[in-house]
Amino acid sequence: MTIRIRRWHLELYRRALHITRGPHPDCPTCAGHGGIEVHANGWPETELCDCWDPAPTVRIPLWFRRTESVPF
């Protein structure tokens, strides 16, 4: 289940909430798409815009596993 609030993406996956920031919707360079199309060697390629870094993700666990103690 994914919820999008402007440039924030909230995803509920396996008992944790993953929060990711997307590209800036008002960016003048990429117009909120996150990538710029560049033609190199006759082939179109896509480069990431400076307004977005897809790597950082925050993971918030919603509940923890119970750990059982050893009986002896």
N, CA, C and O atoms as a MOPAC input file, in Angstrom:
PM7 MOZYME 1SCF
protein

 N      0.84400 1    -1.15900 1     0.00000 1
 C      0.00000 1     0.00000 1     0.00000 1
 C      0.90200 1     1.24000 1     0.00000 1
 O      1.73900 1     1.39500 1     0.88900 1
 N      0.73600 1     2.11700 1    -0.98900 1
 C      1.55500 1     3.30700 1    -1.11300 1
 C      0.68300 1     4.55200 1    -1.06500 1
 O     -0.34900 1     4.62700 1    -1.73200 1
 N      1.10500 1     5.52500 1    -0.27000 1
 C      0.40900 1     6.81000 1    -0.16600 1
 C      1.38700 1     7.88100 1    -0.61600 1
 O      2.53700 1     7.89700 1    -0.17800 1
 N      0.93700 1     8.77800 1    -1.49000 1
 C      1.79000 1     9.85700 1    -1.95900 1
 C      1.23400 1    11.19300 1    -1.48500 1
 O      0.06600 1    11.50900 1    -1.71300 1
 N      2.07500 1    11.96700 1    -0.82800 1
 C      1.72500 1    13.30400 1    -0.38100 1
 C      2.76900 1    14.24300 1    -0.96800 1
 O      3.88200 1    14.35800 1    -0.45600 1
 N      2.39200 1    14.90600 1    -2.04200 1
 C      3.26000 1    15.79900 1    -2.80000 1
 C      4.55700 1    15.09700 1    -3.18900 1
 O      4.52900 1    14.31700 1    -4.14100 1
 N      5.66500 1    15.31000 1    -2.53800 1
 C      6.89700 1    14.63700 1    -2.94300 1
 C      7.29900 1    13.50900 1    -1.99800 1
 O      8.36100 1    12.91200 1    -2.17600 1
 N      6.48200 1    13.20700 1    -1.00700 1
 C      6.76200 1    12.14400 1    -0.04500 1
 C      5.98400 1    10.88600 1    -0.40900 1
 O      4.80300 1    10.95900 1    -0.75000 1
 N      6.64500 1     9.73200 1    -0.33700 1
 C      6.02200 1     8.43800 1    -0.60800 1
 C      6.05600 1     7.62200 1     0.67600 1
 O      7.12700 1     7.36300 1     1.22400 1
 N      4.89400 1     7.22300 1     1.15000 1
 C      4.77800 1     6.40500 1     2.35100 1
 C      4.31000 1     5.02300 1     1.92700 1
 O      3.28200 1     4.88900 1     1.26300 1
 N      5.06400 1     3.99000 1     2.31000 1
 C      4.71800 1     2.63300 1     1.91100 1
 C      4.70300 1     1.73000 1     3.14300 1
 O      5.66000 1     1.70000 1     3.91700 1
 N      3.62200 1     1.00900 1     3.30900 1
 C      3.48900 1     0.04600 1     4.38800 1
 C      3.87900 1    -1.31700 1     3.83700 1
 O      3.21700 1    -1.84300 1     2.94300 1
 N      4.96000 1    -1.89100 1     4.37400 1
 C      5.47800 1    -3.15200 1     3.85200 1
 C      6.10100 1    -3.95000 1     4.98300 1
 O      7.01800 1    -3.47700 1     5.65500 1
 N      5.60500 1    -5.15200 1     5.19100 1
 C      6.13100 1    -6.10000 1     6.17800 1
 C      6.34700 1    -5.49000 1     7.56100 1
 O      7.47400 1    -5.44900 1     8.05500 1
 N      5.29400 1    -5.02600 1     8.17100 1
 C      5.29100 1    -4.48900 1     9.53100 1
 C      6.20000 1    -3.28900 1     9.70900 1
 O      6.71700 1    -3.06400 1    10.80300 1
 N      6.40600 1    -2.50900 1     8.64400 1
 C      7.22200 1    -1.30500 1     8.75300 1
 C      6.69600 1    -0.24600 1     7.78900 1
 O      6.08500 1    -0.56200 1     6.76800 1
 N      6.94300 1     0.99400 1     8.12900 1
 C      6.56000 1     2.12000 1     7.29600 1
 C      7.83400 1     2.66300 1     6.65500 1
 O      8.76100 1     3.06500 1     7.35800 1
 N      7.88500 1     2.67600 1     5.32400 1
 C      9.04100 1     3.16900 1     4.57900 1
 C      8.69200 1     4.54900 1     4.02400 1
 O      7.69200 1     4.70800 1     3.32400 1
 N      9.51500 1     5.54000 1     4.33700 1
 C      9.28500 1     6.91100 1     3.90300 1
 C     10.41200 1     7.31100 1     2.94600 1
 O     11.59200 1     7.22200 1     3.28400 1
 N     10.02300 1     7.75200 1     1.74600 1
 C     10.98100 1     8.16700 1     0.72600 1
 C     10.57800 1     9.52100 1     0.17800 1
 O      9.39100 1     9.80700 1     0.02600 1
 N     11.55800 1    10.35300 1    -0.11800 1
 C     11.28500 1    11.65500 1    -0.70600 1
 C     11.52100 1    11.57300 1    -2.20700 1
 O     12.57400 1    11.11400 1    -2.65000 1
 N     10.54300 1    12.01800 1    -2.98700 1
 C     10.63000 1    11.98600 1    -4.43400 1
 C     11.20600 1    13.27200 1    -4.99800 1
 O     11.68400 1    14.12000 1    -4.24500 1
 N     11.16400 1    13.42500 1    -6.32300 1
 C     11.67400 1    14.65000 1    -6.93300 1
 C     10.79700 1    15.84900 1    -6.60500 1
 O      9.60700 1    15.70500 1    -6.32400 1
 N     11.39400 1    17.02500 1    -6.64400 1
 C     10.67000 1    18.25800 1    -6.33600 1
 C      9.68200 1    18.55800 1    -7.46200 1
 O     10.09400 1    18.64600 1    -8.61900 1
 N      8.38700 1    18.71800 1    -7.15900 1
 C      7.38600 1    18.90200 1    -8.21900 1
 C      7.50100 1    20.23300 1    -8.95900 1
 O      6.99900 1    20.35000 1   -10.07700 1
 N      8.14700 1    21.23500 1    -8.36800 1
 C      8.28000 1    22.54300 1    -9.01100 1
 C      9.68600 1    22.78700 1    -9.55000 1
 O     10.06900 1    23.94100 1    -9.73700 1
 N     10.45500 1    21.75300 1    -9.80100 1
 C     11.82600 1    21.89000 1   -10.29000 1
 C     11.81200 1    22.43600 1   -11.72500 1
 O     11.12400 1    21.87800 1   -12.58000 1
 N     12.54900 1    23.50500 1   -12.00300 1
 C     12.55400 1    24.04900 1   -13.36300 1
 C     13.35600 1    23.19900 1   -14.35000 1
 O     13.17200 1    23.32300 1   -15.56100 1
 N     14.24100 1    22.34100 1   -13.84700 1
 C     15.07900 1    21.53000 1   -14.73000 1
 C     14.36200 1    20.28000 1   -15.23600 1
 O     14.37500 1    19.99300 1   -16.43300 1
 N     13.73300 1    19.53300 1   -14.31300 1
 C     13.11400 1    18.26100 1   -14.71300 1
 C     11.59300 1    18.29300 1   -14.68100 1
 O     10.95500 1    17.31300 1   -15.06700 1
 N     10.99900 1    19.38300 1   -14.23500 1
 C      9.53800 1    19.54100 1   -14.15500 1
 C      8.88900 1    18.49200 1   -13.26300 1
 O      7.74400 1    18.10500 1   -13.50000 1
 N      9.60400 1    18.02600 1   -12.24000 1
 C      9.04300 1    17.08600 1   -11.27900 1
 C      9.14100 1    15.63000 1   -11.67100 1
 O      8.55600 1    14.78200 1   -10.99600 1
 N      9.86100 1    15.30300 1   -12.74300 1
 C      9.99000 1    13.90200 1   -13.16800 1
 C     11.18400 1    13.20000 1   -12.53400 1
 O     11.19900 1    11.97300 1   -12.43300 1
 N     12.18700 1    13.96800 1   -12.10600 1
 C     13.34200 1    13.37700 1   -11.44900 1
 C     14.47400 1    13.02700 1   -12.38300 1
 O     15.56900 1    12.70900 1   -11.91900 1
 N     14.25100 1    13.07600 1   -13.68000 1
 C     15.29600 1    12.73100 1   -14.63600 1
 C     15.31900 1    13.67800 1   -15.80900 1
 O     14.30900 1    14.28900 1   -16.15600 1
 N     16.48900 1    13.79400 1   -16.41900 1
 C     16.68400 1    14.64700 1   -17.58200 1
 C     17.12100 1    13.75400 1   -18.73600 1
 O     18.04400 1    12.95500 1   -18.57700 1
 N     16.48300 1    13.87300 1   -19.88300 1
 C     16.85800 1    13.06400 1   -21.04100 1
 C     18.02000 1    13.72900 1   -21.76100 1
 O     17.94600 1    14.89300 1   -22.15700 1
 N     19.10200 1    12.96000 1   -21.92400 1
 C     20.31000 1    13.44700 1   -22.56700 1
 C     20.60500 1    12.52700 1   -23.74500 1
 O     20.57200 1    11.30500 1   -23.60000 1
 N     20.89100 1    13.10000 1   -24.90200 1
 C     21.23500 1    12.29300 1   -26.07300 1
 C     22.75400 1    12.16800 1   -26.16200 1
 O     23.45900 1    13.15300 1   -26.37900 1
 N     23.24200 1    10.94900 1   -25.99100 1
 C     24.67500 1    10.68600 1   -26.04700 1
 C     24.92600 1     9.52300 1   -26.99000 1
 O     24.29700 1     8.47200 1   -26.86800 1
 N     25.82300 1     9.70500 1   -27.91100 1
 C     26.18100 1     8.67200 1   -28.89700 1
 C     24.98200 1     8.21900 1   -29.71500 1
 O     24.91500 1     7.06000 1   -30.12600 1
 N     24.04600 1     9.10700 1   -29.95500 1
 C     22.88800 1     8.77200 1   -30.77300 1
 C     21.77100 1     8.05900 1   -30.01900 1
 O     20.72000 1     7.78700 1   -30.59800 1
 N     21.97700 1     7.75100 1   -28.73700 1
 C     20.96800 1     7.04300 1   -27.94200 1
 C     20.50700 1     7.95000 1   -26.80300 1
 O     21.32900 1     8.60100 1   -26.15800 1
 N     19.21000 1     7.99500 1   -26.55400 1
 C     18.74700 1     8.80600 1   -25.41500 1
 C     19.03700 1     8.09600 1   -24.09200 1
 O     18.77500 1     6.90300 1   -23.93800 1
 N     19.57300 1     8.84700 1   -23.15900 1
 C     19.83700 1     8.33300 1   -21.81900 1
 C     19.19300 1     9.26500 1   -20.80700 1
 O     18.95400 1    10.43600 1   -21.10300 1
 N     18.91500 1     8.76000 1   -19.63100 1
 C     18.30200 1     9.55800 1   -18.58200 1
 C     19.29200 1     9.72500 1   -17.43400 1
 O     19.85900 1     8.75200 1   -16.93800 1
 N     19.48700 1    10.96700 1   -17.02200 1
 C     20.33700 1    11.27200 1   -15.87600 1
 C     19.46600 1    11.82200 1   -14.76500 1
 O     18.45500 1    12.47300 1   -15.02900 1
 N     19.85100 1    11.56700 1   -13.51900 1
 C     19.09500 1    12.07100 1   -12.37700 1
 C     19.26800 1    13.57900 1   -12.25500 1
 O     20.34900 1    14.11900 1   -12.48800 1
 N     18.19700 1    14.23300 1   -11.89100 1
 C     18.22800 1    15.67100 1   -11.64800 1
 C     18.83500 1    15.92900 1   -10.26700 1
 O     18.84600 1    15.04400 1    -9.41200 1
 N     19.34200 1    17.15100 1   -10.05700 1
 C     19.95800 1    17.50000 1    -8.77700 1
 C     18.93900 1    17.64400 1    -7.64600 1
 O     19.32600 1    17.65100 1    -6.47700 1
 N     17.65200 1    17.75900 1    -7.96200 1
 C     16.63300 1    17.95900 1    -6.92800 1
 C     16.21800 1    16.64800 1    -6.25800 1
 O     15.40400 1    16.66800 1    -5.33500 1
 N     16.76500 1    15.49700 1    -6.70500 1
 C     16.28500 1    14.22100 1    -6.20300 1
 C     17.42800 1    13.24700 1    -6.00400 1
 O     18.30000 1    13.10800 1    -6.86100 1
 N     17.41300 1    12.57200 1    -4.85800 1
 C     18.33800 1    11.48200 1    -4.56500 1
 C     17.49100 1    10.28900 1    -4.14300 1
 O     16.95900 1    10.28800 1    -3.03300 1
 N     17.34600 1     9.26800 1    -4.99400 1
 C     16.43100 1     8.16800 1    -4.68400 1
 C     16.92200 1     7.21200 1    -3.59900 1
 O     16.15100 1     6.36500 1    -3.14800 1
 N     18.16500 1     7.31900 1    -3.17000 1
 C     18.72700 1     6.35200 1    -2.23300 1
 C     18.19500 1     6.43000 1    -0.80600 1
 O     17.84600 1     5.38400 1    -0.26000 1
 N     18.10800 1     7.60600 1    -0.15600 1
 C     17.74500 1     7.60000 1     1.26500 1
 C     16.28600 1     7.21200 1     1.51100 1
 O     15.36400 1     7.78400 1     0.93000 1
 N     16.11100 1     6.24300 1     2.37100 1
 C     14.78800 1     5.77500 1     2.78100 1
 C     14.79200 1     5.61100 1     4.29500 1
 O     15.74600 1     5.07900 1     4.86100 1
 N     13.73600 1     6.06200 1     4.94500 1
 C     13.59800 1     5.90800 1     6.39400 1
 C     12.65000 1     4.74700 1     6.64300 1
 O     11.56300 1     4.69400 1     6.06700 1
 N     13.05700 1     3.81900 1     7.49700 1
 C     12.23100 1     2.65700 1     7.83900 1
 C     11.84500 1     2.76900 1     9.29800 1
 O     12.70200 1     2.84900 1    10.17800 1
 N     10.53000 1     2.77400 1     9.54800 1
 C     10.01100 1     2.86000 1    10.90900 1
 C      9.24400 1     1.57100 1    11.20900 1
 O      8.18200 1     1.34500 1    10.62900 1
 N      9.75900 1     0.72200 1    12.10000 1
 C      9.03300 1    -0.50700 1    12.43500 1
 C      7.76200 1    -0.18100 1    13.21300 1
 O      7.77100 1     0.66600 1    14.10600 1
 N      6.67900 1    -0.85500 1    12.87200 1
 C      5.40100 1    -0.58900 1    13.52200 1
 C      5.22000 1    -1.39700 1    14.80100 1
 O      4.60500 1    -0.91400 1    15.75200 1
 N      5.73700 1    -2.59800 1    14.83800 1
 C      5.74900 1    -3.37000 1    16.07300 1
 C      6.93400 1    -4.32000 1    16.00800 1
 O      7.39500 1    -4.69100 1    14.92800 1
 N      7.40800 1    -4.70000 1    17.16000 1
 C      8.60200 1    -5.50800 1    17.25100 1
 C      8.23400 1    -6.97100 1    17.46000 1
 O      7.15800 1    -7.29800 1    17.96100 1
 N      9.14500 1    -7.82800 1    17.06800 1
 C      8.94900 1    -9.25900 1    17.29500 1
 C      9.17500 1    -9.57700 1    18.76900 1
 O     10.00300 1    -8.96400 1    19.44200 1
 N      8.41900 1   -10.54300 1    19.24100 1
 C      8.63100 1   -10.99200 1    20.61900 1
 C      9.82300 1   -11.92900 1    20.64800 1
 O      9.94800 1   -12.82300 1    19.81100 1
 N     10.66900 1   -11.72100 1    21.58900 1
 C     11.81300 1   -12.63500 1    21.73300 1
 C     11.54100 1   -13.52100 1    22.93500 1
 O     11.14400 1   -13.05100 1    24.00100 1
 N     11.75600 1   -14.77500 1    22.74600 1
 C     11.52200 1   -15.73400 1    23.82700 1
 C     12.84600 1   -16.00400 1    24.51700 1
 O     13.88000 1   -16.19200 1    23.87600 1
 N     12.78700 1   -16.01800 1    25.81700 1
 C     14.01900 1   -16.30900 1    26.56300 1
 C     14.23900 1   -17.81400 1    26.63500 1
 O     13.29800 1   -18.60400 1    26.56400 1
 N     15.46300 1   -18.17600 1    26.77300 1
 C     15.82900 1   -19.58500 1    26.86900 1
 C     15.41500 1   -20.08000 1    28.24800 1
 O     15.70800 1   -19.41500 1    29.24200 1
 N     14.74100 1   -21.23200 1    28.34200 1
 C     14.22800 1   -21.67100 1    29.62500 1
 C     15.30700 1   -22.14800 1    30.61300 1
 O     14.98100 1   -22.43900 1    31.76400 1
 N     16.53800 1   -22.23300 1    30.20900 1
 C     17.56700 1   -22.68500 1    31.12800 1
 C     18.81200 1   -21.89300 1    31.05500 1
 O     19.76500 1   -22.17100 1    31.78200 1

